[in-house]
Amino acid sequence: MNSKNKFYLSRTVNKPWGYEYVIYNDSSKIAVTYIYIKFGHKTSLHCHPSKKTAFIILDGKALVQIGIYNENKKIYDSLSRLVLRPGLFHSIESVSKKGTFALEFETPYDKNDLLRFKDKYGRKYKNYEGSKHTKKISKKSFLKFKKPKMGKKNIYDLNKTKISIEAMNNRTKKINNNDNSTSAILDGSIINKKGQKVISFGEVVKTKTLEIFCKNFKIKNKLTILKVSKN
């Protein structure tokens, strides 16, 4: 992990639209960022040229624009999921008076992989926020997710949702499906008999979909899953 990315692991980043901080990371492989967007505010219209990104909306509603055209917008509610390929422009606006809370998954972890196209706060073409926009994280004020041991599960309450992080292999695999829950793969992959990847870390899907994959295919070594459901 380069020094710039390591710096942000212990910092909240203040944005004109709210704030964000890395709530979980696994070296340079993947990072999960907790995001708060104030009502009526939105992120820049931007893309990540090299990394894949995904989102799970935890609380509030988000108006998401995909691509560079204004007409390509859609409302996403709590537990909605979104996966974006590298290079795909997008913007997220909070349309809830209480604001919008979300988890962002980036694969690989690289805060400097950013290209801003439009921005209402004067950040067009500018890089990711520097140190003057950050503040050291207080352990008492900000939650951090921890990677569990094999066969174990860590559980958190965050923004009216229950979040569990579980590590499993082919001996311990058992996904308790909830029709309304959403899951993200933080580590590992599911493969077929030929060794081809069915799904891998960085993907966000219905928990039911993941359950079906686990029953019909094989976990390669281990799988770490983050599951979000309503309290």
ZIJO-V812795 format. One record per residue. N is the residue number from 0. PHI is phi in whole degrees, 0 to 359 (none if undefined). PSI is psi in degrees with one decimal (none if undefined). OMEGA is omega in degrees with one decimal (999 if undefined). Layout:
n = <N,N>
phi = <PHI,PHI>
psi = <PSI,PSI>
omega = <OMEGA,OMEGA>
This chain:
n = <0,1,2,3,4,5,6,7,8,9,10,11,12,13,14,15,16,17,18,19,20,21,22,23,24,25,26,27,28,29,30,31,32,33,34,35,36,37,38,39,40,41,42,43,44,45,46,47,48,49,50,51,52,53,54,55,56,57,58,59,60,61,62,63,64,65,66,67,68,69,70,71,72,73,74,75,76,77,78,79,80,81,82,83,84,85,86,87,88,89,90,91,92,93,94,95,96,97,98,99,100,101,102,103,104,105,106,107,108,109,110,111,112,113,114,115,116,117,118,119,120,121,122,123,124,125,126,127,128,129,130,131,132,133,134,135,136,137,138,139,140,141,142,143,144,145,146,147,148,149,150,151,152,153,154,155,156,157,158,159,160,161,162,163,164,165,166,167,168,169,170,171,172,173,174,175,176,177,178,179,180,181,182,183,184,185,186,187,188,189,190,191,192,193,194,195,196,197,198,199,200,201,202,203,204,205,206,207,208,209,210,211,212,213,214,215,216,217,218,219,220,221,222,223,224,225,226,227,228,229,230>
phi = <none,285,296,295,293,299,303,284,293,246,228,272,250,277,243,296,260,155,203,206,204,285,264,202,210,229,54,268,291,205,221,246,249,272,237,236,243,290,304,80,253,209,287,294,279,217,219,240,302,244,254,271,233,214,224,235,282,270,206,86,247,235,263,252,257,248,92,266,261,299,286,270,235,210,276,242,264,303,74,293,232,210,237,238,289,302,86,270,290,201,212,236,241,277,242,248,298,276,93,235,243,209,251,248,248,239,226,279,283,200,292,271,275,214,226,269,254,223,202,282,251,79,257,306,69,277,282,299,305,273,299,292,261,243,216,301,287,269,300,283,264,235,282,235,278,245,283,279,281,305,79,252,221,256,237,225,251,210,50,65,235,257,242,241,237,229,252,214,225,291,276,255,296,196,262,281,283,233,304,259,266,235,233,234,270,266,203,89,204,249,233,267,296,274,88,281,286,272,203,218,300,100,270,237,216,298,299,299,298,296,299,296,298,295,286,256,229,241,281,274,65,207,219,247,239,256,241,244,219,283,291>
psi = <130.1,164.0,-33.1,-44.8,-39.3,-36.3,-40.4,-10.3,-24.5,20.3,144.0,143.5,116.9,128.9,157.1,-19.9,-4.1,-129.7,167.9,157.1,154.1,116.7,-16.4,141.5,152.3,84.4,-137.0,1.1,-52.0,150.1,146.8,123.9,131.1,127.7,135.7,124.9,124.9,151.6,131.6,-0.4,162.1,157.5,166.7,159.0,108.4,171.3,169.4,105.0,-30.7,-25.4,153.0,140.8,152.4,158.1,146.1,122.1,123.9,-45.2,144.6,177.1,146.0,133.3,110.7,128.3,128.0,122.5,-176.6,-3.3,133.5,-27.7,-12.3,66.0,148.5,143.7,132.6,128.7,-178.9,135.9,4.2,152.1,153.3,129.5,128.9,129.6,160.6,139.7,-1.8,118.4,144.4,159.2,143.4,126.4,137.1,127.5,20.5,135.7,-28.6,-3.4,176.2,133.6,137.6,161.4,133.1,133.4,123.7,131.3,110.7,175.0,112.7,98.3,-19.7,-1.2,79.0,134.8,109.8,132.9,-44.8,145.7,128.1,-5.8,14.7,21.8,13.7,130.2,-1.0,158.6,177.1,151.3,138.1,-174.1,-29.7,-14.4,10.4,163.9,140.0,134.3,133.4,123.6,-28.9,-27.0,-24.7,130.5,141.5,134.4,144.5,146.3,126.1,163.1,162.0,131.3,1.4,166.4,132.0,135.9,136.4,151.2,125.9,119.6,54.6,17.9,155.0,125.3,124.6,141.7,121.9,139.7,132.6,162.6,-167.2,-20.4,-31.8,-3.7,124.0,106.1,117.3,104.1,138.8,121.0,-25.2,4.3,158.1,141.7,149.6,139.8,119.8,-25.7,148.5,-175.0,163.1,131.3,162.9,-174.1,-24.5,-2.8,7.5,141.2,127.1,-44.3,149.3,178.2,144.1,-10.1,145.7,125.0,171.6,142.5,-34.7,-39.5,-44.3,-38.0,-43.6,-42.9,-41.8,-33.8,-30.2,-13.5,-170.0,138.7,129.7,109.3,-73.8,165.8,129.8,122.3,133.1,123.1,133.8,126.8,160.7,142.4,none>
omega = <-179.6,-172.8,-179.4,179.1,179.6,-179.5,-174.8,-178.5,-177.2,-174.4,163.8,179.8,179.7,-179.6,175.6,179.7,-177.7,177.2,176.0,171.9,179.9,-176.4,179.2,174.4,176.7,-177.6,178.4,-174.3,-175.9,173.0,175.1,-178.5,176.2,-172.6,170.8,178.6,-179.3,179.8,178.0,179.0,-179.6,176.6,174.6,169.9,-170.4,172.9,175.1,-173.3,-172.1,-174.4,173.8,178.0,177.3,-177.9,165.6,177.0,-178.8,-176.0,-177.1,179.4,-179.5,173.0,-172.8,173.8,177.1,-177.0,-173.1,-177.1,-175.4,-176.7,-178.6,-178.2,-178.6,177.7,175.8,-179.5,177.9,-177.5,173.1,-178.8,-176.6,178.1,-174.8,176.9,175.1,176.5,-178.4,-179.0,-179.5,177.2,-179.4,-179.7,176.3,177.5,176.2,-177.8,178.0,-176.5,-178.5,179.2,-176.5,169.6,175.9,179.3,179.8,-176.9,-0.6,179.2,179.0,-178.2,-177.8,177.0,-171.5,175.2,-180.0,-178.3,177.2,179.8,-177.8,-177.5,176.8,-178.9,-179.4,179.7,-178.0,-179.1,175.8,-175.3,178.7,-172.4,-177.9,178.6,-176.3,177.6,179.8,-178.6,172.7,-177.8,-179.4,-173.7,-173.5,-179.4,173.6,175.4,177.0,178.2,-177.1,173.9,-178.3,179.1,-178.8,-178.0,173.2,-175.5,-179.1,171.2,-176.2,176.2,176.4,177.6,173.0,-179.4,176.5,175.1,-172.1,175.7,-177.4,171.4,-175.9,177.2,-175.0,-171.6,173.0,-178.7,176.5,-173.6,171.3,-173.9,-176.9,-176.1,179.4,-178.0,175.2,176.6,-179.0,179.8,177.0,-179.2,174.1,-174.3,174.5,-176.4,179.5,-179.1,179.0,-178.5,173.5,178.0,-174.0,-176.8,-176.8,179.7,177.1,-174.9,169.3,177.5,178.3,177.8,179.8,177.8,179.4,179.3,-178.9,179.9,-173.4,-179.4,-173.3,173.6,177.5,-179.6,-178.7,179.8,174.2,-172.6,171.0,-179.4,179.7,176.1,-179.3,177.2,999>
